[in-house]
Amino acid sequence: MEPPTPKQVERLVGAAEAMFEREFTTATMERLPAAAVTAPQELIKVPDPDPNGEGDGRDCGGAGMRSFLQELKEDPGPLQLETLLAEIVKLERVMAIGLPEHLFEGTSEKVVEAWRARAMRMYPSDFAAASPRVCLTLLAALCWVRKTEMIDGLVELLIQLVHKISVRAEKKVENEISAEFRRVHGKHGILARLAQAALDLPEEVVRKAIYPVVGAGTLADIVAEAKANEKAFNTRVRT
């Protein structure tokens, strides 16, 4: 048998790819509900600038002039509460599109990931130039994968944020405790004198028997240091 020429192989592979793309995009379109067919197209729209230069500041010269598609492609910002809240809003917008859970059922994850990667490299004008079936499938794959990535990212952000709060709480409590008491040196000798005074003068009141041996200020320092043990420290950090 005579093997096919490189051009014949290229033509056959190209035809197979085109057929697969046609079947894949058609199946995706059929699984999309009516509301989810129009919603993804809103991602590529860029808000019109305010001709009067007025407004709330979100529609001029900044992030407000970008399409949501650009925001969707971006990774989370610095580790802070505002970043977590912004990612939640972004996730809510993606979930509001209403992509069904079975949208890519039976399709390899690598295929969906490939379409997502393809969409990540495209601009709004590229989506507008593509056929409706291809455009919707690209946007659906992008939203589908990014939704999962954002959920994982939110979990990671929350863990890091809680850790950051914990570290800040420890430093705050350490500073508070340092301000509340000074470490008492020679506690063992003080406690020994305290015990001896109590034994020598069992009938005397505290003021007459104890204070001459160990002053009230020293006793207060010992009590404060005793309260600043690990259990009390952890309780204050958690609070």
Backbone as numpy.savetxt, mean C-alpha at the origin, in Angstrom:
# Nx Ny Nz CAx CAy CAz Cx Cy Cz
9.80 -35.29 -48.01 8.96 -34.09 -48.01 9.83 -32.85 -48.01
9.37 -31.87 -48.74 10.12 -30.61 -48.81 9.64 -29.68 -47.68
10.55 -29.24 -46.82 10.14 -28.36 -45.71 9.71 -27.00 -46.26
8.82 -26.30 -45.51 8.39 -24.98 -45.95 9.53 -23.98 -45.88
9.46 -23.00 -46.73 10.48 -21.95 -46.74 10.27 -21.03 -45.54
11.30 -20.27 -45.16 11.14 -19.33 -44.04 9.96 -18.38 -44.23
9.74 -17.92 -45.46 8.62 -17.01 -45.70 7.28 -17.71 -45.48
7.22 -18.97 -45.90 5.98 -19.74 -45.69 5.73 -19.94 -44.19
6.79 -20.25 -43.45 6.65 -20.43 -42.00 6.19 -19.12 -41.34
6.81 -18.03 -41.76 6.44 -16.72 -41.20 4.98 -16.39 -41.50
4.55 -16.73 -42.72 3.16 -16.45 -43.12 2.19 -17.32 -42.31
2.55 -18.60 -42.13 1.68 -19.50 -41.36 1.59 -19.08 -39.90
2.73 -18.72 -39.33 2.73 -18.28 -37.93 1.94 -16.98 -37.77
2.13 -16.06 -38.72 1.39 -14.81 -38.66 -0.11 -15.03 -38.76
-0.52 -15.96 -39.63 -1.94 -16.27 -39.77 -2.49 -16.90 -38.50
-1.69 -17.78 -37.88 -2.12 -18.42 -36.63 -2.25 -17.40 -35.51
-1.30 -16.46 -35.45 -1.36 -15.41 -34.42 -2.58 -14.52 -34.63
-2.84 -14.17 -35.88 -3.99 -13.33 -36.18 -5.29 -14.04 -35.82
-5.36 -15.34 -36.11 -6.57 -16.11 -35.79 -6.76 -16.21 -34.28
-5.66 -16.45 -33.56 -5.75 -16.54 -32.10 -6.19 -15.20 -31.51
-5.61 -14.11 -32.00 -5.98 -12.78 -31.50 -7.45 -12.50 -31.76
-7.92 -12.88 -32.95 -9.32 -12.65 -33.29 -10.24 -13.45 -32.37
-9.90 -14.71 -32.13 -10.73 -15.55 -31.26 -10.67 -15.07 -29.81
-9.48 -14.67 -29.36 -9.31 -14.23 -27.99 -10.07 -12.92 -27.73
-9.94 -11.96 -28.63 -10.63 -10.68 -28.45 -12.15 -10.86 -28.57
-12.59 -11.74 -29.46 -14.02 -11.98 -29.60 -14.59 -12.61 -28.34
-13.87 -13.58 -27.78 -14.33 -14.23 -26.55 -14.36 -13.23 -25.39
-13.37 -12.36 -25.34 -13.34 -11.34 -24.28 -14.52 -10.40 -24.41
-14.81 -9.96 -25.64 -15.94 -9.06 -25.87 -17.26 -9.71 -25.47
-17.39 -10.99 -25.75 -18.64 -11.69 -25.43 -18.84 -11.84 -23.93
-17.75 -11.90 -23.17 -17.86 -12.07 -21.73 -18.03 -10.74 -21.00
-17.78 -9.64 -21.67 -17.91 -8.34 -21.03 -19.38 -7.92 -20.99
-19.88 -7.54 -19.81 -21.25 -7.00 -19.76 -21.31 -5.65 -20.45
-22.52 -5.20 -20.74 -22.69 -3.95 -21.50 -22.01 -2.77 -20.81
-22.15 -2.69 -19.48 -21.56 -1.56 -18.76 -20.04 -1.59 -18.82
-19.47 -2.79 -18.83 -18.02 -2.93 -18.84 -17.43 -2.74 -20.24
-18.27 -2.61 -21.25 -17.77 -2.37 -22.61 -17.42 -0.91 -22.79
-18.21 -0.02 -22.22 -17.96 1.42 -22.36 -17.03 1.95 -21.29
-17.04 1.36 -20.08 -16.24 1.89 -18.98 -14.74 1.91 -19.27
-14.12 0.84 -19.81 -12.68 0.89 -20.05 -12.26 2.02 -20.99
-13.14 2.39 -21.93 -12.78 3.44 -22.87 -12.63 4.79 -22.18
-13.25 4.94 -20.98 -13.11 6.18 -20.24 -11.68 6.34 -19.69
-10.95 5.24 -19.62 -9.60 5.30 -19.07 -8.66 6.15 -19.92
-8.89 6.15 -21.23 -7.94 6.81 -22.13 -8.33 8.25 -22.42
-9.43 8.73 -21.83 -9.83 10.11 -22.06 -9.04 11.05 -21.16
-8.57 12.14 -21.73 -7.84 13.15 -20.99 -8.78 14.30 -20.70
-8.91 14.74 -19.45 -9.81 15.85 -19.13 -9.44 17.11 -19.90
-10.45 17.83 -20.34 -10.20 19.10 -21.04 -9.79 20.15 -20.03
-8.80 20.99 -20.39 -8.39 22.05 -19.47 -9.48 23.09 -19.33
-9.50 23.79 -18.20 -10.47 24.84 -17.94 -10.06 26.07 -18.75
-10.86 26.51 -19.74 -10.45 27.64 -20.58 -10.35 28.94 -19.80
-11.03 29.06 -18.67 -10.99 30.29 -17.89 -9.89 30.28 -16.83
-9.18 29.14 -16.75 -8.12 29.06 -15.75 -8.64 28.93 -14.34
-9.96 28.63 -14.22 -10.55 28.49 -12.90 -10.82 27.03 -12.62
-11.38 26.75 -11.50 -11.69 25.37 -11.14 -11.09 25.02 -9.81
-10.98 23.74 -9.57 -10.51 23.30 -8.26 -9.04 22.96 -8.24
-8.33 23.23 -9.34 -6.89 22.96 -9.36 -6.53 21.58 -9.84
-7.52 20.71 -10.04 -7.21 19.34 -10.47 -7.22 19.22 -11.98
-7.72 20.21 -12.67 -7.87 20.12 -14.12 -6.88 21.00 -14.88
-5.83 21.42 -14.23 -4.91 22.30 -14.93 -3.47 22.01 -14.55
-2.65 21.85 -15.55 -1.21 21.81 -15.41 -0.67 20.82 -14.40
-1.16 19.65 -14.29 -0.64 18.70 -13.32 -1.24 17.34 -13.55
-1.41 16.62 -12.42 -1.94 15.27 -12.53 -3.35 15.27 -13.08
-4.10 16.39 -12.88 -5.46 16.43 -13.35 -5.58 16.38 -14.85
-4.54 16.78 -15.57 -4.55 16.79 -17.03 -4.23 15.42 -17.60
-3.88 14.48 -16.78 -3.53 13.16 -17.27 -4.77 12.28 -17.34
-4.72 11.30 -18.20 -5.79 10.31 -18.24 -5.59 9.34 -17.08
-6.68 8.68 -16.69 -6.57 7.69 -15.62 -5.68 6.53 -16.04
-5.55 6.33 -17.36 -4.67 5.28 -17.86 -3.24 5.49 -17.38
-2.77 6.74 -17.37 -1.41 7.03 -16.89 -1.29 6.74 -15.40
-2.30 7.12 -14.63 -2.27 6.84 -13.20 -2.30 5.34 -12.94
-3.06 4.63 -13.75 -3.19 3.18 -13.57 -1.86 2.48 -13.78
-1.05 2.99 -14.67 0.23 2.36 -14.97 1.29 2.63 -13.91
1.11 3.67 -13.12 2.14 4.09 -12.18 2.17 3.24 -10.92
3.36 3.09 -10.36 3.52 2.39 -9.09 3.18 3.34 -7.94
2.95 2.79 -6.74 2.65 3.65 -5.59 3.78 4.64 -5.31
3.43 5.74 -4.69 4.40 6.76 -4.34 5.13 6.43 -3.04
5.62 7.45 -2.34 6.37 7.22 -1.10 5.49 6.61 -0.02
6.13 5.95 0.94 5.41 5.26 2.01 4.81 6.27 2.98
3.53 6.55 2.80 2.80 7.44 3.69 1.31 7.18 3.55
0.54 7.73 4.46 -0.89 7.47 4.46 -1.56 7.95 3.18
-1.12 9.10 2.65 -1.71 9.64 1.43 -1.54 8.67 0.26
-0.41 7.98 0.20 -0.17 6.99 -0.86 -1.16 5.84 -0.74
-1.36 5.36 0.49 -2.30 4.25 0.70 -3.71 4.66 0.27
-4.14 5.85 0.65 -5.49 6.31 0.31 -5.63 6.50 -1.20
-4.58 7.01 -1.84 -4.63 7.22 -3.29 -4.73 5.88 -4.03
-4.01 4.87 -3.54 -4.07 3.56 -4.17 -5.45 2.91 -3.98
-6.07 3.18 -2.83 -7.41 2.66 -2.60 -8.40 3.27 -3.59
-8.28 4.57 -3.81 -9.16 5.25 -4.77 -8.94 4.68 -6.17
-7.68 4.47 -6.52 -7.36 3.91 -7.83 -7.96 2.52 -8.00
-7.84 1.70 -6.97 -8.40 0.35 -7.01 -9.92 0.39 -7.13
-10.55 1.30 -6.40 -12.01 1.42 -6.46 -12.47 1.80 -7.86
-11.70 2.66 -8.54 -12.07 3.06 -9.90 -11.96 1.88 -10.86
-10.95 1.06 -10.67 -10.79 -0.12 -11.53 -11.91 -1.12 -11.27
-12.23 -1.33 -10.00 -13.28 -2.30 -9.66 -14.65 -1.81 -10.12
-14.83 -0.48 -10.20 -16.11 0.08 -10.65 -16.37 -0.21 -12.12
-15.34 -0.57 -12.87 -15.52 -0.90 -14.28 -16.43 -2.12 -14.43
-16.35 -3.02 -13.47 -17.25 -4.17 -13.48 -16.79 -5.34 -14.33
-15.49 -5.59 -14.37 -14.99 -6.76 -15.11 -15.44 -8.04 -14.41
-16.04 -8.98 -15.12 -16.51 -10.22 -14.49 -15.34 -11.09 -14.04
-15.60 -11.89 -13.02 -14.55 -12.75 -12.47 -14.08 -13.81 -13.48
-14.96 -14.22 -14.38 -14.62 -15.28 -15.33 -14.14 -14.73 -16.67
-13.74 -13.47 -16.68 -13.40 -12.81 -17.95 -12.33 -13.58 -18.72
-11.29 -13.99 -18.06 -10.18 -14.68 -18.74 -10.10 -16.14 -18.30
-11.22 -16.70 -17.94 -11.25 -18.10 -17.53 -10.85 -19.00 -18.71
-9.95 -19.94 -18.44 -9.48 -20.85 -19.48 -8.33 -20.30 -20.30
-7.91 -19.07 -20.01 -6.80 -18.45 -20.74 -5.55 -18.48 -19.87
-4.44 -18.80 -20.47 -3.18 -18.85 -19.73 -2.85 -17.47 -19.14
-2.31 -17.49 -17.93 -1.91 -16.24 -17.29 -0.83 -15.52 -18.11
0.00 -16.30 -18.78 1.05 -15.70 -19.60 0.46 -14.89 -20.75
-0.65 -15.38 -21.30 -1.31 -14.66 -22.40 -1.87 -13.34 -21.89
-2.57 -13.39 -20.76 -3.15 -12.17 -20.19 -2.04 -11.19 -19.82
-0.96 -11.71 -19.24 0.17 -10.87 -18.87 0.82 -10.23 -20.09
0.87 -10.97 -21.20 1.44 -10.43 -22.43 0.59 -9.27 -22.96
-0.72 -9.40 -22.89 -1.59 -8.31 -23.32 -1.50 -7.12 -22.37
-1.33 -7.41 -21.10 -1.13 -6.32 -20.13 0.16 -5.58 -20.42
1.24 -6.32 -20.68 2.52 -5.68 -21.00 2.42 -4.86 -22.28
1.68 -5.36 -23.23 1.46 -4.62 -24.49 0.71 -3.32 -24.22
-0.30 -3.38 -23.35 -1.07 -2.18 -23.03 -0.23 -1.17 -22.25
0.69 -1.64 -21.42 1.53 -0.74 -20.62 2.41 0.13 -21.50
2.74 -0.36 -22.69 3.63 0.40 -23.59 2.85 1.35 -24.50
1.54 1.32 -24.45 0.73 2.10 -25.38 0.27 3.41 -24.77
0.04 4.40 -25.65 -0.49 5.69 -25.26 -1.97 5.74 -25.63
-2.73 6.72 -25.08 -4.14 6.82 -25.45 -4.39 6.85 -26.95
-3.52 7.51 -27.69 -3.69 7.57 -29.14 -3.52 6.19 -29.78
-2.66 5.35 -29.19 -2.47 4.00 -29.72 -3.74 3.16 -29.53
-4.38 3.32 -28.38 -5.62 2.59 -28.14 -6.71 3.06 -29.11
-6.75 4.38 -29.32 -7.78 4.92 -30.22 -7.58 4.42 -31.64
-6.33 4.16 -32.04 -6.05 3.71 -33.40 -6.33 2.22 -33.59
-6.39 1.47 -32.49 -6.63 0.03 -32.60 -8.12 -0.24 -32.84
-8.41 -1.45 -33.31 -9.81 -1.83 -33.52 -10.52 -1.91 -32.18
-11.83 -1.74 -32.14 -12.56 -1.77 -30.86 -12.33 -3.05 -30.07
-12.29 -4.19 -30.76 -12.09 -5.46 -30.05 -10.72 -5.51 -29.40
-9.69 -5.11 -30.15 -8.33 -5.14 -29.62 -8.18 -4.11 -28.50
-8.74 -2.93 -28.71 -8.64 -1.86 -27.70 -9.26 -2.31 -26.38
-10.47 -2.86 -26.44 -11.15 -3.28 -25.23 -10.42 -4.44 -24.54
-9.92 -5.35 -25.33 -9.20 -6.49 -24.73 -7.92 -6.02 -24.05
-7.21 -5.11 -24.68 -5.99 -4.57 -24.06 -6.31 -3.86 -22.74
-7.33 -3.02 -22.76 -7.70 -2.29 -21.54 -8.21 -3.24 -20.46
-8.98 -4.25 -20.87 -9.48 -5.21 -19.90 -8.34 -6.01 -19.26
-7.38 -6.44 -20.07 -6.23 -7.18 -19.55 -5.42 -6.31 -18.60
-5.23 -5.04 -18.98 -4.48 -4.12 -18.14 -5.17 -3.94 -16.79
-6.48 -3.68 -16.82 -7.22 -3.47 -15.57 -7.26 -4.74 -14.74
-7.41 -5.87 -15.41 -7.49 -7.16 -14.71 -6.22 -7.45 -13.92
-5.08 -7.31 -14.58 -3.80 -7.61 -13.92 -3.45 -6.53 -12.91
-3.67 -5.26 -13.26 -3.33 -4.18 -12.34 -4.18 -4.25 -11.07
-5.41 -4.73 -11.19 -6.25 -4.86 -9.99 -5.61 -5.81 -8.99
-5.14 -6.95 -9.49 -4.46 -7.91 -8.62 -3.19 -7.32 -8.05
-2.42 -6.63 -8.89 -1.17 -6.03 -8.43 -1.43 -4.94 -7.39
-2.49 -4.16 -7.58 -2.79 -3.10 -6.62 -3.25 -3.67 -5.28
-4.01 -4.77 -5.31 -4.43 -5.40 -4.06 -3.20 -5.89 -3.30
-2.29 -6.57 -4.00 -1.05 -7.03 -3.36 -0.24 -5.84 -2.86
-0.18 -4.78 -3.67 0.57 -3.59 -3.28 -0.02 -2.91 -2.06
-1.36 -2.89 -1.96 -2.01 -2.28 -0.80 -1.70 -3.06 0.47
-1.69 -4.38 0.37 -1.34 -5.20 1.53 0.08 -4.87 1.99
0.99 -4.80 1.03 2.38 -4.49 1.36 2.51 -3.09 1.94
1.80 -2.13 1.35 1.81 -0.76 1.86 1.30 -0.71 3.30
0.21 -1.43 3.56 -0.37 -1.42 4.90 0.60 -2.01 5.91
1.25 -3.12 5.55 2.22 -3.75 6.46 3.36 -2.79 6.75
3.90 -2.16 5.71 5.00 -1.22 5.90 4.57 0.00 6.71
3.34 0.46 6.47 2.86 1.63 7.19 2.67 1.32 8.68
2.12 0.13 8.98 1.97 -0.27 10.38 3.33 -0.40 11.05
4.29 -0.95 10.33 5.65 -1.05 10.88 6.23 0.33 11.15
6.01 1.26 10.24 6.50 2.63 10.41 5.84 3.27 11.63
4.53 3.06 11.79 3.83 3.60 12.95 4.39 3.00 14.23
4.67 1.69 14.21 5.21 1.02 15.39 6.56 1.59 15.78
7.42 1.81 14.80 8.75 2.37 15.08 8.62 3.77 15.68
7.73 4.58 15.08 7.53 5.93 15.60 6.96 5.89 17.02
6.07 4.94 17.29 5.50 4.82 18.63 6.57 4.46 19.66
7.46 3.54 19.27 8.54 3.16 20.19 9.42 4.36 20.53
9.77 5.13 19.51 10.61 6.31 19.76 9.88 7.32 20.65
8.58 7.49 20.40 7.81 8.44 21.19 7.74 8.02 22.65
7.47 6.73 22.90 7.37 6.24 24.26 8.73 6.31 24.96
9.80 5.99 24.22 11.13 6.07 24.80 11.44 7.50 25.25
11.07 8.47 24.42 11.30 9.87 24.78 10.45 10.27 25.98
9.20 9.79 26.02 8.33 10.11 27.15 8.87 9.53 28.45
9.31 8.28 28.39 9.83 7.62 29.59 11.11 8.29 30.05
11.96 8.67 29.10 13.21 9.35 29.46 12.93 10.67 30.16
11.85 11.33 29.73 11.50 12.61 30.34 10.86 12.42 31.71
10.26 11.26 31.97 9.54 11.04 33.21 10.46 10.67 34.38
11.53 10.01 34.10 12.38 9.60 35.21 13.84 9.59 34.78
14.68 9.67 35.75 16.11 9.49 35.53 16.52 8.17 36.15
17.37 7.47 35.50 17.77 6.15 35.99 18.48 6.29 37.34
18.06 5.50 38.30 18.60 5.57 39.66 19.82 4.66 39.76
20.96 5.23 40.13 22.19 4.44 40.29 22.30 3.94 41.73
22.85 2.78 41.88 23.05 2.21 43.21 21.77 1.77 43.88
20.84 1.24 43.06 19.55 0.85 43.63 19.69 -0.23 44.70
20.60 -1.16 44.50 20.72 -2.28 45.44 21.12 -1.78 46.82
22.07 -0.83 46.87 22.47 -0.28 48.17 21.35 0.51 48.82
20.61 1.26 47.99 19.49 2.04 48.52 18.43 1.12 49.10
18.10 0.07 48.36 17.07 -0.87 48.83 17.53 -1.60 50.09
18.84 -1.86 50.19 19.37 -2.52 51.39 19.21 -1.60 52.60
19.56 -0.32 52.44 19.40 0.63 53.54 17.93 0.81 53.90
17.09 0.78 52.87 15.65 0.92 53.09 15.11 -0.25 53.92
15.55 -1.46 53.57 15.10 -2.65 54.31 15.63 -2.65 55.74
16.89 -2.22 55.91 17.48 -2.19 57.25 16.76 -1.19 58.14
16.41 -0.03 57.56 15.70 0.98 58.34 14.33 0.47 58.77
13.67 -0.28 57.85 12.36 -0.82 58.20 12.45 -1.85 59.31
13.57 -2.62 59.33 13.75 -3.64 60.37 14.14 -3.00 61.70
14.96 -1.97 61.64 15.43 -1.34 62.87 14.33 -0.55 63.55
13.47 0.05 62.76 12.41 0.89 63.32 11.05 0.43 62.84
10.63 -0.75 63.24 9.36 -1.29 62.72 8.14 -0.52 63.19
8.26 0.18 64.33 7.10 0.86 64.89 6.97 2.30 64.38
8.02 2.82 63.76 8.00 4.23 63.33 7.20 4.37 62.04
6.68 5.58 61.84 5.99 5.88 60.59 7.02 6.04 59.48
6.55 5.96 58.24 7.45 6.02 57.09 8.27 7.30 57.07
7.62 8.41 57.36 8.33 9.69 57.26 9.53 9.76 58.21
9.37 9.19 59.42 10.46 9.26 60.39 11.50 8.18 60.18
11.08 6.99 59.74 12.00 5.86 59.63 12.70 5.77 58.29
11.98 6.04 57.20 12.51 5.79 55.86 13.13 7.03 55.23
12.44 8.16 55.30 12.91 9.35 54.59 14.29 9.82 55.01
14.66 9.68 56.30 16.04 10.08 56.64 17.09 9.21 55.98
16.76 7.96 55.70 17.72 7.04 55.06 17.71 7.21 53.54
16.51 7.22 52.95 16.35 7.38 51.50 15.32 8.48 51.28
15.70 9.53 50.61 14.81 10.66 50.41 13.59 10.32 49.56
12.56 11.15 49.69 11.33 10.92 48.94 11.57 11.00 47.43
12.47 11.88 47.01 12.77 12.00 45.58 13.39 10.74 45.02
14.31 10.15 45.77 14.94 8.90 45.32 13.92 7.78 45.23
13.03 7.70 46.21 11.99 6.68 46.17 11.09 6.86 44.95
10.76 8.11 44.64 9.93 8.38 43.47 10.63 7.93 42.19
11.96 8.16 42.14 12.72 7.73 40.95 12.72 6.22 40.82
12.85 5.52 41.94 12.86 4.06 41.90 11.51 3.53 41.42
10.43 4.12 41.90 9.10 3.69 41.48 8.90 3.93 39.99
9.33 5.11 39.51 9.17 5.44 38.10 9.95 4.48 37.21
11.18 4.14 37.66 12.00 3.22 36.87 11.39 1.82 36.87
10.81 1.42 37.98 10.19 0.09 38.05 8.99 -0.01 37.12
8.27 1.09 36.99 7.10 1.09 36.12 7.50 1.03 34.65
8.70 1.48 34.35 9.15 1.51 32.95 9.76 0.18 32.54
9.14 -0.90 32.91 9.65 -2.20 32.50 9.17 -2.54 31.09
9.54 -3.70 30.62 9.23 -4.05 29.23 7.73 -4.18 29.00
7.02 -4.73 29.96 5.57 -4.91 29.77 4.87 -3.56 29.66
5.21 -2.66 30.57 4.59 -1.34 30.51 5.00 -0.60 29.24
6.24 -0.78 28.83 6.71 -0.14 27.61 5.91 -0.63 26.39
5.74 -1.94 26.27 4.99 -2.50 25.12 3.55 -2.06 25.15
2.96 -1.97 26.34 1.57 -1.53 26.44 1.41 -0.11 25.92
2.32 0.75 26.29 2.25 2.15 25.85 2.51 2.27 24.37
3.40 1.44 23.84 3.66 1.46 22.40 2.42 1.04 21.63
1.75 -0.01 22.08 0.53 -0.47 21.41 -0.56 0.59 21.47
-0.68 1.24 22.64 -1.68 2.32 22.77 -1.40 3.45 21.80
